Amino acid sequence: MRYVGAMRSLLCLLVALAGPAAAADRAFPFAVQEKVLANGLRIYAIPCDSPGIVSYYSVVRTGSRQEIEPGRSGFAHFFEHMMFRGTPRYSEGAYNTALKRIGADSNAWTWRDQTVYHITATAQALPLLVDLEADRFQHLQYTEADFQKESRAVLGEYNKSAADPSLLMEETLVDAAFTAHTYKHTTIGFLKDVEGMPGLFDYSRTFFDRWYRPENVVVIVAGDVDPAALFAEAEKQYGGWARGAATPPIPVEPPQDAERRRSLTWPSPTLPQLLMGWKVPAFSTTERDPAALEVLAAVVFAERAPLYRKLVLEDQTVDSLSADTAQYVDPFLFTVTAKVKDPAQMAAVEAAIHAELARVAAEGVDEKTLAEVKQRARYGFAASLATAEGVASKAAWFVSLTGRIESIDAWQAQIAAVTVDDLKRVAGTYFVPSRRTVISLVSEVK
Amino acid sequence: MRALALALVAATLAACGAAPTAPGPAAGPRFVVQEAAANPLVAIRLVFEVGAVDDPPGKEGLAALTGAMLAEAGSAKRTYAELLDALYPMAARLDLHVDRELTTLSGTVHRDNLDAYVDLLLDQVLTPRFDAADFTRLRERALDALTKTLRSEDDEALGKEALEAALYAGHPYGHPVVGTEAGLRAITLDDVRAFHAQQLTQARLIVGLGGGVPPGLADRLRARLAALPATGPARAALPPAPALVGQHLFLVDKPGRSTAISIGHPLGITRKDPDFIPLFLAASYLGEHRTFNGVLMQNMRGKRGLNYGDYAYVEAFVQDGWSTLPLPNILRQQQRFEIWVRPVPADKAGFALRQALYETDRLLKEGIPEAGFEETRDYLLAFSRLWTQDADRRIGYAVDGVLAGGELAAALQARLPTLTRDEVNAALRKHLSTANLVAVLAGPDAAALQAKLLSGEATPLVYDTEGTPAEILAEDKIIEVYPLALDPARIRTVPAATLFDR
């Protein structure tokens, strides 16, 4: 059976990577099998070419977006740490030892809309992985002392990042851009909240009960996996997990009505930086604008784009220039970051960015550029699926946003359908002062 | 069952391709080819035995800048902007990693675009444009990376670089790969041109090809790479690492919330030594990278909440991107033992330093426990099989195998099943030491920290958390006064703002 499974998945990989023509139809063409347990837990099995290896992803559709109570920023990420602290059946040490003995590569990450736990290990360890993961997602148990100690590891994580002004800039940007929505804080959380985490032991049980529920979790297993065997094992191990109660609503951000600006300084030498964010719609595979914004980011801010060529290569006034589109459950920000070489050039660089966005809104781009952006997207996406880890990781991202693996193909189809008129429309609609927040940072050291 | 399954994996990976290689320098570059015909992706690595050790004195940073002029500048045929334009639709990059001894240019591309990509890559390597504007941009970027990013924005990297500088003062490993401030300012475009002509030779090159390698690709590369000089000046033999006697403190003073700690000493062995795998296992037990496997991580982070992570290494280690896996092609002829204590609150730095030494000493005195030995052996046997899941990593590690006389993953599979706990304990006691080492502490209030540590006073861990078990508190009492053999003559304090100025 194992051999047959491996052959089938190899064929899937060949389809996935056959090239842009095939990818245009189904960007994620694996023979995905799906099982939904009676308690709402959704499981995807994705056989693919990864002989003897599986990647096991547990996607919790909760991130810092769900940190709704004051003083609780950063808690989703903190809770990710606590998930490694043991259960009555597998103590923290026993859990670690079990993973160690199978040579597993295991970790987790948290972002605004999701917390993702991932393990890559040998395929024959899969029943053990189901057992370990089902156990901790249902029966997590830790002491208050462990909870408090782990909170200081989170502070350590904050500290290691705090030397980089990027953290301060991101904190300032989202704090200024949002007034009501929980996107107002970063995923690591406000420092004062991180420092106060040791006192939140009771809240941690509330958080677990509220969000770590089967209807809010998706399990993805990619690689050398037999779907039927996986589903049977999952039914056995996860079947008794009870659904949760209704979850509290996320605050809605009111419309922004004017540009917001903040100026920061940094106590040691650093390049001056600009971080700009424009309010844009939530991720969607049914609306065109998010995909058009994704393409626009490449058209305007890629290293081969005219703006980069002028600012970084020709004028050499900018050290680095990049953009980040917004793939989030709720409306967030399209961000642009520029490290500028001379503080005196900050205004000119900002003006050049605005001018280029305005030019694209007025003139659009040539069809060749648009076609090359789409071609790059197809090749890049296909290349990201070269390993079980890559397949599971890509699936986890989309599933965390929409709950459904079908959104991968739907998203790629939206990207493929973007037109020049779409680019003009989104450039003109969203890159206006009333949607904009601008953060600047300069060194205090002359 | 586990052994059988692992054997099946091994057989599958082996079937992907062997590694024909190693004609002598006179016959051109060495090739490592690992074909997996069904894979539509092709990975290419050009690994030159050229690195920061080849920087001429006073021109520190020349190897890295030369690498940048190949990967991030123009060629005779096209400007850098035109290169970016050409690479863009392929979703391909020309990645560069310059290290102490090796320079790697690499990329993975769909075979639809392979021919065009190979042309781009070879044009960059064989006929760099040496454009003055590219040079100005890249040298300024390197200076900013050194004087701003490294000195003030990345305490962990700063601590690690400071450790290298302290361990290898006056040695070719003793300056950052990116260079020194004076070195970078002294480098001219002519220096880059000359370095390229003299150092990037066929004799210094290993070519790795992996994935869906089409017939004839190796021959095509070999034919074009013949345009490189066959050989160049002989590489100077590395001097031995400076003798290290006693415990040395290197304090890097900079503002901030926390203190980054890196501790280490030179090792007398590398992968080629029979003691390496026993030592590798010991380091994994002490502090496997980015896992909870190691006792440093369990006891410093897990039980005390000191920081985000604590790890140990017996060779230079760079994490490969966001993965936890080791970046290939950073091998060195000389290695060192290193403990990486991620930033701790500044008031806990003294305790953290003492605990890292306490845990290491305990391993040296008591040896690895039987259960820890068995678990770590099982871990390394299985985990090392995850290192080569994609073609790029696979050929990267295969190239390392050429340099080291065999692949580490294969050596682990061969050696671990018969390795004994006694061999591990003998190796770690022979090669590791806490008596002769350098500890770098990069953070605020260096003068106060120096005075405190020199005084011999306790550096107690004051918890702002509750519920610490009695046995941990009792052990803390031992750790807070754990003896440090410090001497003012072996303590140096440098402001971060002047570090690596020359």
Chai-1 contact restraints between the chains, C-beta under 6 A:
chainA,res_idxA,chainB,res_idxB,connection_type,confidence,min_distance_angstrom,max_distance_angstrom,comment,restraint_id
A,L17,B,P40,contact,1.0,0.0,6.0,A-B,restraint_1
A,G19,B,D112,contact,1.0,0.0,6.0,A-B,restraint_2
A,P51,B,T12,contact,1.0,0.0,6.0,A-B,restraint_3
A,G52,B,V9,contact,1.0,0.0,6.0,A-B,restraint_4
A,N96,B,F292,contact,1.0,0.0,6.0,A-B,restraint_5
A,T97,B,E375,contact,1.0,0.0,6.0,A-B,restraint_6
A,K100,B,N293,contact,1.0,0.0,6.0,A-B,restraint_7
A,K100,B,E375,contact,1.0,0.0,6.0,A-B,restraint_8
A,K100,B,Y379,contact,1.0,0.0,6.0,A-B,restraint_9
A,R101,B,E375,contact,1.0,0.0,6.0,A-B,restraint_10
A,R101,B,D378,contact,1.0,0.0,6.0,A-B,restraint_11
A,I102,B,A382,contact,1.0,0.0,6.0,A-B,restraint_12
A,G103,B,Y379,contact,1.0,0.0,6.0,A-B,restraint_13
A,G103,B,A382,contact,1.0,0.0,6.0,A-B,restraint_14
A,G103,B,F383,contact,1.0,0.0,6.0,A-B,restraint_15
A,D105,B,T324,contact,1.0,0.0,6.0,A-B,restraint_16
A,D105,B,L386,contact,1.0,0.0,6.0,A-B,restraint_17
A,T122,B,A5,contact,1.0,0.0,6.0,A-B,restraint_18
A,Q124,B,A5,contact,1.0,0.0,6.0,A-B,restraint_19
A,E144,B,G467,contact,1.0,0.0,6.0,A-B,restraint_20
A,A145,B,G467,contact,1.0,0.0,6.0,A-B,restraint_21
A,Q148,B,T465,contact,1.0,0.0,6.0,A-B,restraint_22
A,Q148,B,E466,contact,1.0,0.0,6.0,A-B,restraint_23
A,K149,B,G305,contact,1.0,0.0,6.0,A-B,restraint_24
A,K149,B,T465,contact,1.0,0.0,6.0,A-B,restraint_25
A,R152,B,G305,contact,1.0,0.0,6.0,A-B,restraint_26
A,A153,B,R301,contact,1.0,0.0,6.0,A-B,restraint_27
A,A153,B,G305,contact,1.0,0.0,6.0,A-B,restraint_28
A,A153,B,Y308,contact,1.0,0.0,6.0,A-B,restraint_29
A,G156,B,N307,contact,1.0,0.0,6.0,A-B,restraint_30
A,G156,B,Y308,contact,1.0,0.0,6.0,A-B,restraint_31
A,E157,B,Y308,contact,1.0,0.0,6.0,A-B,restraint_32
A,N159,B,R257,contact,1.0,0.0,6.0,A-B,restraint_33
A,N159,B,S258,contact,1.0,0.0,6.0,A-B,restraint_34
A,N159,B,P343,contact,1.0,0.0,6.0,A-B,restraint_35
A,K160,B,Y308,contact,1.0,0.0,6.0,A-B,restraint_36
A,K160,B,R342,contact,1.0,0.0,6.0,A-B,restraint_37
A,K160,B,P343,contact,1.0,0.0,6.0,A-B,restraint_38
A,A162,B,R257,contact,1.0,0.0,6.0,A-B,restraint_39
A,A163,B,E153,contact,1.0,0.0,6.0,A-B,restraint_40
A,A163,B,D155,contact,1.0,0.0,6.0,A-B,restraint_41
A,A163,B,G256,contact,1.0,0.0,6.0,A-B,restraint_42
A,D164,B,E153,contact,1.0,0.0,6.0,A-B,restraint_43
A,P198,B,T465,contact,1.0,0.0,6.0,A-B,restraint_44
A,P267,B,P255,contact,1.0,0.0,6.0,A-B,restraint_45
A,S268,B,S152,contact,1.0,0.0,6.0,A-B,restraint_46
A,S268,B,P255,contact,1.0,0.0,6.0,A-B,restraint_47
A,P269,B,K148,contact,1.0,0.0,6.0,A-B,restraint_48
A,P269,B,S152,contact,1.0,0.0,6.0,A-B,restraint_49
A,T270,B,K148,contact,1.0,0.0,6.0,A-B,restraint_50
A,L271,B,D144,contact,1.0,0.0,6.0,A-B,restraint_51
A,L271,B,K148,contact,1.0,0.0,6.0,A-B,restraint_52
A,E303,B,L84,contact,1.0,0.0,6.0,A-B,restraint_53
A,R304,B,L84,contact,1.0,0.0,6.0,A-B,restraint_54
A,R304,B,D85,contact,1.0,0.0,6.0,A-B,restraint_55
A,R304,B,Y88,contact,1.0,0.0,6.0,A-B,restraint_56
A,R309,B,A81,contact,1.0,0.0,6.0,A-B,restraint_57
A,L313,B,A81,contact,1.0,0.0,6.0,A-B,restraint_58
A,Q316,B,R137,contact,1.0,0.0,6.0,A-B,restraint_59
A,E372,B,P89,contact,1.0,0.0,6.0,A-B,restraint_60
A,Q375,B,P89,contact,1.0,0.0,6.0,A-B,restraint_61
A,R376,B,Y88,contact,1.0,0.0,6.0,A-B,restraint_62
A,R376,B,P89,contact,1.0,0.0,6.0,A-B,restraint_63
A,R376,B,A91,contact,1.0,0.0,6.0,A-B,restraint_64
A,Y379,B,A91,contact,1.0,0.0,6.0,A-B,restraint_65
A,Y379,B,H110,contact,1.0,0.0,6.0,A-B,restraint_66
A,G380,B,A91,contact,1.0,0.0,6.0,A-B,restraint_67
A,A386,B,L41,contact,1.0,0.0,6.0,A-B,restraint_68
A,A386,B,D390,contact,1.0,0.0,6.0,A-B,restraint_69
A,T387,B,Q389,contact,1.0,0.0,6.0,A-B,restraint_70
A,T387,B,D390,contact,1.0,0.0,6.0,A-B,restraint_71
